[in-house]
């Protein structure tokens, strides 16, 4: 362990590095940064949309500034409004958190031009690592191994099929910009390729404003292993060891741990060295994460670099004792790294579970509603970073992650036991969560053996259904509310209207897919029996793919909606004819609103 580890959590001078910091984010990460500011005697400024006016992060902050309406483009993604909020509050610096504008080079530049400190890497490093194709080229030149692929610029559709044949199926279609599984499709045959490319480009354009994609050879049964790095503006770059993040659904992590059970001392040394080389190759400063995939033989390849603080940073804090949020602030204030590589060691084992408002038994469809009661576990070695408390509302506008639970123990087995106990104690009444599913993951024998590949859920839990339902005593998400159960109140699971989530991109449990049969209201209109396809929850129409009079097949996609940061397909429940199209692209639809009328 580091000598005098407690001092590393604060700062090396008698004065705080900044007087006031604005946090350009929301939810649990905003709350996390606010707490770090308070520990460092720095005033924290929150920003909020109208949907978050009473949210936890606004209550924790010393002051809060309104940005605008709920849509991210009018609030948390609006660069001009955020900088104006910083000016209005006289903030010295802006911390972007993760997501939203955290990896937007234009935002970092705008902050700096406004005379405000950006707590993150230089815009040039963000820009280089933000393009997966450019990042690959930089890594290849630096000697960091990369996955074989096809990366023309601009993307030439004519050469895709030949390139895929050369790489050999399966191949992965990936968006050049962004991350989090957006714009990513696994393609196992030439028959699937054209649709996969089109869907990836469409999703990438919407999520990142850039529809460029590329191909990579798909690595079967990979592990997702990432290395935390820290770098100052004086040329010092170190790593803080690895995190394994292989347990994923829809290409998004839900369970992470440090250290990785797959790692050997030799492999750790090789990957750590590659991570440091990668950071130095782009002139990186501040906290960042270099992500790799590793195959069963131990061969590893550069995946991407996240130029921000990661969701899972807490497990690195647990095993190293270093406060990464405080380190970000100190480095941004111009401090030289106050410890070296040889000072950093790993202590014990840490596991993080991401708690989402979603239903794992129904293809992980999101849940919305008011948190009627939130009681966090309280025991030694357990930390909860939450973005909601009793009385808060989970809405359609933002990501459904509501908290992270972190367990730290002397051994991996001890961390698993501690995490299971913590999840069992965590009460969240009022909406459906993935807590029972998380317990199923960490208690699975394959997880205990460390067999954690990115296909873990598909391989071991595809048939998962909660035994006995989510009862009110433990992890009570489907508790009694008046005379009705919350599962009936959840619009994603209602059977009296069209389920907006039918055909959602991504894989879920077999049980969930089996239950995703379309339901609809029977109606009599113009003297003929018709089906009304209704929205079961609010969302925004991204595209309408049929016209009135069109003939459609069962399962054909009629429209694309967006809700809680996901692309959702509206599919025909049966073959027939489109009698009425009652929506248009860009329109916001409400729960119960009729989307289409279908005839037989």
KOLTORLO-301869 format. One record per atom (N, C-alpha, C): x, y, z. Coordinates in steps of 0.2 Angstrom, whole numbers, plus 5000, padded with zeros to 4 digits. Each point is the difference from the previous one (the first is absolute). Last residue first. Layout:
# KOLTORLO-301869
XYZ
...
***
This chain:
# KOLTORLO-301869
471749664794
500249934999
500249994993
500450245012
499449964998
500349934999
500950225016
500149954995
499449964999
500950255010
499449965000
500249944994
501750165018
499849974993
499349975001
500950135018
500550014995
499849984993
498850085025
500049964994
500550024995
500150045027
499850034994
500149954994
500549965024
499349994998
499850034993
502150115013
499749935001
499350004998
501450174986
499849995007
499749935001
501850134982
499449975001
499949985007
501450184982
500049975007
499349975001
501350064976
499450015004
500249965007
501449994980
500150065005
499550015005
499349874978
500750005002
500150075004
497549904999
500550034995
500750005004
497349875002
500650035003
500450034994
498049864998
499850065004
500650035003
499149834979
500650025003
499850075004
498449784990
500150075002
500750015003
499349804989
499450044999
500150075001
501649784993
500050065004
499450054998
500149724998
500150064997
500050065004
500849735004
499450044999
500150064996
501149795017
500050024994
499450044998
500950005025
499749954996
500150034992
500850125019
499849945004
499849954995
501850204995
499349984999
499849945004
501950185009
499949944995
499249985000
501950205009
499349995000
499949954995
502450065013
499649984994
499349995001
502150155012
499549955001
499649994994
502450115012
499650004994
499549945001
501050155021
500049944996
499650014993
500350155020
500649994996
500149944996
498050075012
500549985005
500649984996
498350014983
499850015007
500649985004
499150034972
500650005005
499750025007
499249874975
499950055005
500650015004
499149914974
500550005005
499950055005
498349854983
500350065002
500549995005
499049824988
499650054997
500350075002
500949734996
500050065004
499650064997
499549735000
500350054996
500050065004
498949795006
500750025003
500350054996
498249884987
500050005007
500750015002
499350114978
500149945002
500050005008
498850184981
500649985005
499949935002
499150204981
499949945002
500649985005
499050254994
500549954999
499849945003
498750205002
499949964994
500549954999
500750225013
499349974999
499949964994
502550015008
499550054998
499349975000
502649955013
499549984996
499550064998
501950025015
500349964994
499449974996
500850205018
499449974999
500149964993
501650115021
499949994993
499449965000
500750095020
500650024997
499849994992
498550065023
500049964994
500650024996
499750005028
500050044994
500149964993
498749965026
500649994996
500050054994
498549895024
500250054995
500649994997
498449795006
500450055004
500250064995
498749824992
499949985007
500450055004
498850024975
500750015003
499849985008
498649894979
500050065005
500750005003
498549894978
500649995003
500150075005
497749874990
500450075001
500649985004
498449864982
500450005006
500350075001
497649914987
500750024999
500350005007
497649944984
500449995006
500750014999
497950134987
500549945000
500449995006
498450194995
499649944999
500449934999
500850235005
499850004993
499749934999
501149975021
500150064997
499850004993
500249855025
499650014994
500150074998
501849855016
499550054999
499649994993
501949895020
499649984994
499550064999
502550005011
499350015002
499649994993
502549895008
499650054997
499350015001
502749865003
499350015003
499750064997
502249824994
499650075000
499349995002
502149865009
499549994995
499650075000
502049925014
499950064996
499649994994
500749845017
499450045002
499950064995
501849854997
499449964999
499450045002
502250095003
499850004993
499449964999
500850005022
499850074998
499850004993
500949805008
499350015003
499750074998
502249954994
499649964996
499350015002
501750195006
499949945001
499549964996
501450204989
499749995007
499949935001
501350184981
499849935002
499850015007
499950194980
500449985005
499749935002
498650204989
500749984998
500349975006
497349994998
500650045002
500649984998
497649914998
500650004994
500550055002
498050065014
500049944996
500550014994
499350165018
500749974999
500049944996
498050135005
500550044996
500649964999
497649905004
500650015004
500550034995
497250025001
500649984996
500750015004
497849965014
500150054995
500749974996
499049905019
499450034998
500150054994
501549875015
499849954995
499450044996
502350085015
499350005000
499849964994
502350065007
499749935001
499350005000
501350204998
500349954995
499749935001
499350195013
499750004994
500349954995
499649995027
500650014995
499750004993
498649955019
500150074999
500550024995
499649785008
499550024996
500050074998
501649915015
500149974993
499450024995
499950075023
500450044996
500149974993
497849945013
500749995001
500450044995
497650055013
500349984994
500749995001
498450105015
499749934999
500349974993
501450175014
499350005000
499749934999
502249984996
499950075000
499250015000
502049795005
499450024999
499950085001
502249894989
499750005007
499350024999
502249944986
499349994998
499550005006
502450035003
499850054995
499349994998
501749935020
499350004999
499850054995
502049885012
500050034993
499450014997
499549875020
500750014998
500050024993
497949995011
500450005006
500850014998
498050004984
500150065004
500549995005
500049854977
499650015006
500250065004
500249904975
500450045004
499550025006
499849764987
499950074999
500450045005
500049764997
499550035005
499950074999
502149914989
499649965004
499650035004
501050094976
500150015008
499549955003
501249964977
499450035002
500050005007
501749944977
499950025007
499350035001
501449894981
499349985002
499850025007
502150054990
499550024995
499349985002
502349995011
499450035003
499550014995
502349914995
499849975007
499350025002
501050084979
500249935001
499749965006
499750244995
499749964994
500149925001
501050155015
499350005001
499749964995
502350034998
499849965006
499350005001
501650094983
499449964998
499749965006
502050145000
499550044998
499449974998
501649885018
500150024993
499450054999
501049865021
499650064999
500250034993
500549815018
499949994993
499650054998
500849955023
500350054996
499950004992
499149865020
500649984996
500450054996
497950055011
500549995005
500649974997
498350044985
500350065002
500549995006
498849824992
500550024995
500350075002
498249915013
500749965001
500550024995
498150175009
500049954995
500749965001
499250205011
499949945004
500149944995
500050234993
500649995004
500049935004
498250064985
500650004996
500649985005
497850035008
500049944997
500749994996
499550205011
500149955005
500149934997
499350184987
500750015002
500249955005
497850004993
500449984995
500750005002
498450105014
500049925001
500449974994
499950245000
500349985006
500049925000
499150174983
500449944999
500349975006
497650155000
500750014999
500449934998
497450155001
500449944999
500750014999
498450165015
500149984993
500449945000
499150085021
499750054995
500149994993
501649955022
499349994999
499850054995
502349895010
499850054995
499349994998
502149915018
499350004999
499950064995
502149835009
499850064996
499350004998
501249825011
499850055005
499750064996
501049824988
499449975004
499750065004
502050044989
499550004996
499349985003
502049985012
499850074999
499450014996
501049795003
499650025006
499850075000
501349914982
499449975001
499650025006
502250084998
499550034995
499349975000
501749905013
499850075003
499550034995
501049804994
499549995005
499850075003
501650004983
499449974997
499550005006
502150065006
499750054997
499349984997
501549845009
499750045006
499650064997
501249864985
499449965003
499650045005
502050094991
499550004995
499449965003
501650115018
500149954995
499450014995
500350155018
500649975000
500149964994
498150184998
500249955005
500749984999
497850184991
500749995001
500249955006
497850104982
500249965006
500849995000
497950174989
500749985000
500249965006
497850104984
500249975006
500749984999
498350194987
500649955000
500149985007
497850134986
500549995005
500549954998
498250074985
499850045006
500550005006
499649964971
500449985006
499950055005
498950014978
499749975005
500449975006
500350224981
500249935001
499749975007
498650204990
500749995000
500149925002
497850114996
500550044996
500749985000
497849915010
500349974994
500550044997
499749995027
499650024994
500349974994
499949985029
500449984994
499650014994
499950125025
499749974995
500549984994
499950055029
500250024994
499749964994
499649965024
499750054997
500250034994
501749875015
499350005001
499650064997
502349984989
499849985007
499350005000
502249994981
499350015002
500049995007
502049974988
499750064997
499350025002
502349855011
499350004998
499950074997
502049835010
499950064996
499450004997
501149855021
499450014995
500150074997
501649805014
499950074998
499450014995
501349825020
499550014995
499950074999
501449905017
500349984993
499550014995
499049985024
500750024998
500249974993
497450075003
500549955004
500750024998
497350064993
500550045004
500449945004
498150044977
500449965005
500550045003
497850134991
500749974998
500349965005
497450084993
500449995006
500749964998
497650144990
500749984998
500449995007
497350034989
500449995006
500749984997
498450074985
499650015006
500449995006
500550084974
500349965005
499650015007
499050034975
500250045006
500349955005
499949964972
499650015006
500350035005
500649834977
499950075002
499650015006
501649804986
499550025004
500050075002
501149844978
500050045006
499450015003
500949774988
499650064998
500050055006
501149774996
500350065003
499650074998
499249774995
500550034995
500350065002
498649885015
499650024994
500550044995
500749925021
499649944998
499650024994
501350165012
500449954996
499649944997
499450265006
499749945001
500449954996
500550265011
499949964994
499849935002
501350225010
499349995000
499849974994
502449965012
499650034995
499350005001
502649975012
499349995001
499650054995
502649885002
499650064998
499249985000
502449915013
499449984996
499650064999
502749935007
499550055000
499449974996
502349915015
499549994995
499550065000
502749935010
499450045000
499649984994
502249915017
499650004994
499450045001
502750015011
499349975000
499749994994
501850174999
499949975007
499349974999
502250104984
499349985000
499949965007
501850214992
499949935001
499249985000
502050224995
499349975000
500049935000
502050135000
499650015006
499449975000
501550004982
500249965005
499650005006
499750164982
499849934998
500149955006
500050255008
500249974994
499849934999
499150255012
500349945002
500249974993
499050215001
500450005007
500249935002
499550154976
499849945003
500549995006
499650254992
500449944998
499749945004
498450224995
500549975005
500349944996
498250164992
500850014998
500549965005
497450014999
500350065003
500750014999
499049804992
499750064996
500250065003
500649815012
500350004994
499850064996
498849965020
500750025001
500450014994
497849914998
500050075002
500750035001
499849764996
499850044994
500050085002
500349855018
500650004996
499950044993
498249965015
500450055002
500650014996
498649834994
499650064999
500550065003
500749785004
500150024993
499650074998
501149885023
499450034998
500150034993
501349785012
500150074997
499350034998
500649775009
499950065005
500150074997
499949764990
500750045000
500050065006
498149844995
500649965001
500650045000
497950114999
500049965005
500649965001
499750154982
500150035006
500049965006
499449904979
500750025000
500250045007
497849954996
500349945002
500850015000
498550184993
500049995007
500449935002
499550084977
500650035003
500149985008
498349954981
500349965004
500650025004
498950134983
499449985005
500349965006
501850164987
499649944999
499449995005
501450234991
500049955005
499549954999
501350104979
499550035006
500149955006
500549964975
500450065002
499650045006
500349744989
499550045003
500350065003
500849824980
500250045006
499450045002
500249754986
499950075000
500350045006
500649774992
499350014998
499850074999
502349834999
499750065002
499350014997
501149765006
500050054995
499650065002
501349745008
499550055001
500150064995
500449715008
500250064995
499550055001
499949795012
500350065003
500250054995
498749804996
500749985000
500450065004
497650024995
500149945005
500749995001
499550254992
499749934998
500249955005
499750285003
500449945000
499749944998
499850294998
499649935001
500649954999
500050275010
500249954996
499549945000
500450285007
499649945000
500349954995
500650235016
500249974993
499749935001
499550255012
500049935001
500249974993
500450245016
499749974995
500149925000
500550275013
499849935001
499749974993
501850204999
499549995004
499849925001
501350094978
500150035007
499349995003
501549914976
499450005005
500250035006
501049964976
500150065005
499550005005
500249824984
499550064998
500150065004
501349805003
500050014992
499650064998
500249925023
500550044998
500050024993
498449845008
499950075003
500550054998
500449774994
499450034996
499850075003
501749875011
500250024993
499450044996
499549905021
500450065001
500350034993
498849805000
499650055002
500350065001
501349814996
499650024994
499650065001
501049895018
500550044996
499750034994
498749865013
500150065004
500550044996
499649784993
499450054998
500150075004
501749835004
500050024993
499450054998
500249915022
500650054998
500050024993
498449845007
499950065004
500550054998
500349784993
499550034996
499950075003
501449875013
500350024993
499550044996
499349915021
500450065001
500450024993
497549904998
500749975003
500450065001
497249984997
500650034999
500649965004
497549975000
500349974994
500850025000
498350095015
500249935002
500449964994
500050275006
499749964996
500249925002
500050205019
500349984994
499649954996
498550135006
500750014999
500449975006
497450024984
500449985006
500850014999
497150044991
500750014999
500449975006
497450004987
500449975006
500750014998
498450084985
499650005005
500449985007
500450114972
500249965006
499550005006
499550014973
500150045005
500249965007
499349924978
500750034999
500150055005
498049865001
500050054995
500650044999
500349885021
499449994996
499950064995
502249875016
499650064996
499349974997
502549945014
499349985001
499650064997
502450015001
499749964995
499349985000
502050145011
499350034998
499649964995
502450035018
499649954995
499350025000
502350155006
499449985002
499749954995
502750095008
499449984996
499450005003
502350165006
499849934999
499349994996
501150215003
499849985007
499749934999
502050164986
499449965000
499849985007
501450224989
500149945003
499349964999
501650234991
499549964999
500049935004
501150274997
500049945004
499449974998
500750224991
500249944997
500049935004
499150235005
500850005001
500349944996
497650055005
500250044994
500850015000
498749775010
500050075001
500350044994
498649755004
500650044998
499950075001
499049735005
500050075002
500650034997
498349764996
500650044999
499950075003
498949734999
499950075002
500750035000
499049784986
500550035004
499950075002
498549774991
500250064999
500550035006
498649774986
500450025006
500350074998
498249804992
500150074999
500450025006
499849764986
499950035006
500250084999
499049804982
500550045003
499950025007
498949844982
500149995007
500650045003
500150024974
499549965004
500249995007
500450204982
500449955004
499549965004
499950144975
499749995007
500349945004
500950194981
499949925001
499750005007
499550224988
500549975003
499949935001
499250254986
499949925001
500649985004
498650254998
500649964997
499949935002
498750274998
500049935003
500649974997
498650265001
500649964998
500149945004
498450195002
499749944998
500649954997
499550225018
500549974995
499849934998
499050135018
500050054995
500549984994
499349885021
500650035000
500150064994
498049855004
500350015007
500650045000
498849964980
499550035005
500450015006
501249894983
499850074998
499650045005
500549775003
500550045001
499950074998
498449844995
500050015007
500650055002
499749944977
499450045003
500150015007
501649864991
500150074997
499450045003
499949775004
500550035004
500150084998
498549874988
499750015007
500650035004
500649944978
499550055000
499750025007
501549814997
500350074999
499550065000
499149785002
500450025006
500450064999
498849914982
499550035005
500450025007
501349894982
499750074998
499550035005
501049785005
500450055000
499750074998
499149765001
499950055006
500450074999
500349814985
499350025000
499850055005
502249905000
499950054995
499350024999
500749905024
500049984993
499950064995
500250025024
500349934999
499949974993
500150245016
499849984994
500349934999
499550205020
500449944999
499649974994
500150275008
499649944998
500549944999
499750285010
500449945000
499649944998
499550245006
500249994993
500449944999
499950065025
499650034995
500349994993
500949935021
499649954996
499650034995
501550125015
499449985004
499649954996
501450204988
500249945004
499349975003
501250214981
499649975005
500249945003
500650054974
499950055006
499649965006
500349884980
500750035001
500050055006
498449784997
500050074999
500750035001
499649744993
500050045005
500050084998
499749714994
499950074997
499950055006
501149744997
499750055005
500050074996
500149724993
500350065000
499650055004
500449714997
499650065001
500450065000
500749884982
499450015005
500149965006
501950114983
499749945002
499550015005
501550154986
500149995008
499849935002
499750054977
500750005002
500149995007
497850044993
500249934998
500849995001
499150215004
499749965005
500249934998
500650174985
500450005006
499749955005
498850024980
500649974999
500550005006
497950115001
499949935000
500749964999
500050245000
499949975007
499949934999
500450184983
500549955002
499949965006
498550174991
500149954995
500649955002
499350195013
499649955000
500149944995
501650195013
499849984993
499649935000
500850225017
499849935000
499749984993
501950205002
499349985003
499849934999
501849965005
499750075001
500050044994
500249725010
500150054995
499750075002
500649765012
499850075002
500250054995
499849735008
499950034994
499850075002
501449805015
499450034998
500150034993
501249865023
500050004993
499350034998
501050065024
499649954997
500050014992
502150095016
499350014999
499749944996
502350085017
499649954996
499350024999
502150175003
499549975004
499649954996
501850164993
500249935002
499549965004
500050234989
500450005007
500149935002
498850044980
500750034999
500450005007
497849915000
500449964996
500750034999
498450135011
500249945004
500549954996
498950194989
500550025005
500349945004
498249954985
500650024997
500650035004
497949955010
500349944997
500750014997
498650195006
500349975006
500449934998
498750114983
500650035002
500449985006
497949904995
500449994994
500750035001
498250045016
500349935001
500549994994
499450235011
499949974993
500349935001
500250145018
499350004999
499849964993
502250055009
499849945002
499250004999
501150194993
500449944997
499749945002
499150205009
499949994993
500349944997
500550065022
499349985000
499849984993
502150105004
500049935002
499349974999
500350234996
500349964995
500049935001
499250165017
499549984994
500349964995
501049975025
500050064994
499549984995
499449895023
500650004996
499950064995
498850035023
500049954996
500650004995
498650185014
500349955004
500049934996
500150274993
499649944998
500449945004
499850285004
500449945000
499649944999
499650264991
499849965006
500449934999
499850204984
500450015006
499949965006
499149994977
499650045005
500450025006
500949854984
499950074997
499650045004
500149785007
500750035001
500050074997
498149874997
500150015008
500650045000
499549924979
499650065002
500150025007
501149804992
500350064998
499650075001
499249795007
500650015004
500350064997
498149924988
499850035007
500750025004
500349894979
499750074999
499850035007
500749784999
500550045000
499850074999
498849805012
499950044995
500550054999
499449825017
500549984995
499950044993
498650045020
500749985003
500549994995
497550064999
500650044996
500749985003
498049835004
499850074998
500650034996
500849815016
499550004995
499950084998
501249985023
500049954994
499450014996
501250205014
499749945002
500249944995
500750255000
499449974996
499749935002
501150245012
500249935000
499449964996
501150265002
499549964998
500249935000
500950255012
500149944996
499349974999
500150215012
500750004997
500149944995
497650145006
500449945001
500750004997
497950165003
500750015001
500549945002
497650024993
500149985007
500750025002
499250054978
499550035004
500249985008
501349914982
500150075001
499650035005
499649784995
500650005003
500250085001
498149944987
499949995008
500650005004
500250034976
499750065003
499849995008
500949824988
500550055001
499750065003
498549834994
500449985005
500650055002
498650044981
499650015007
500449985006
500949964978
499950075001
499750015007
500249784991
500650035003
499950075002
498349795000
500050074997
500750045003
499149775006
500450004994
500150074996
498649965020
500749975002
500550004994
497850114995
500250015007
500749975000
498749994980
499850075003
500250015007
500449794988
500350054996
499850085002
499249805012
500750025001
500250054996
497549995008
500449974995
500750025000
498350105016
500349935001
500449974994
499850275003
499549955000
500449935001
501550205009
499450004995
499649945000
501850095016
500350004993
499450004995
500550085027
499549974995
500450004993
501250005025
499950044994
499549964995
501050005028
499849964994
499750054995
501649975025
499650044996
499849964994
501249905017
499950065003
499650054997
499649734997
500550054998
499950065005
498649805001
500749995003
500450064999
497949984990
499950015007
500750005004
499849964977
499850075001
500050015007
500349784993
500650044999
499950075001
498249855002
500549995005
500650054999
497750074988
500449945000
500550005006
498250164991
500049985007
500449935001
499850104978
500050065005
500049985007
500049884978
500549995006
500050055005
498850004978
499849945003
500449985007
500450204987
499450005003
499849945004
502550034997
499550014995
499450005004
502550065009
499549965000
499550024994
502650035015
499550024995
499549954999
501850085021
499749954996
499650044994
502250055017
499550034996
499749944996
501750035023
499849964994
499450044998
502350075016
499350004999
499849974993
502149935016
499850034994
499350014999
501449885017
499950075002
499850044993
500549765002
500550044998
499950075001
498349835003
500649985004
500650044999
498150054987
499950025007
500649975005
500049944977
500150075001
499950025007
499549784994
500750015000
500250085001
497749944998
500349985007
500750015000
498950044980
499950055005
500249985007
500349854982
500450064999
499950055005
498549815000
500749985002
500550064999
497850034993
500050005007
500749985002
499650004977
500050075003
500050005008
499849794989
500750034999
500050075003
498049885001
500449985005
500750034999
498150144988
500049935003
500649995004
500450184981
499449995005
500149935003
501650224987
499749934999
499449995005
502050174998
499650004994
499749934999
501050155021
499949934998
499550004994
501750205012
499349994997
500149924997
501550145020
500049964994
499249994998
501750185016
499449974999
500049964993
502050085011
499550025005
499349974999
502449884996
499650044996
499550035006
501849875007
500350014993
499550054996
500350015027
499649964995
500350024993
501650045021
499450034997
499749954995
502049955011
499650025006
499350034997
501449814987
500150065002
499550025005
500149794989
500650015003
500250075002
497649854999
500450034995
500750025004
498249795003
499850075000
500550044995
500149765005
499350024998
499850075000
502249905006
499850004993
499350024998
500949975023
500150074997
499850004992
499949795013
499450055001
500150074997
501749824999
499550004995
499450055001
502549955009
499550065001
499550004995
501649844991
500150035007
499550065000
499349794985
500450065000
500150035007
499849734995
499650065000
500450065000
***
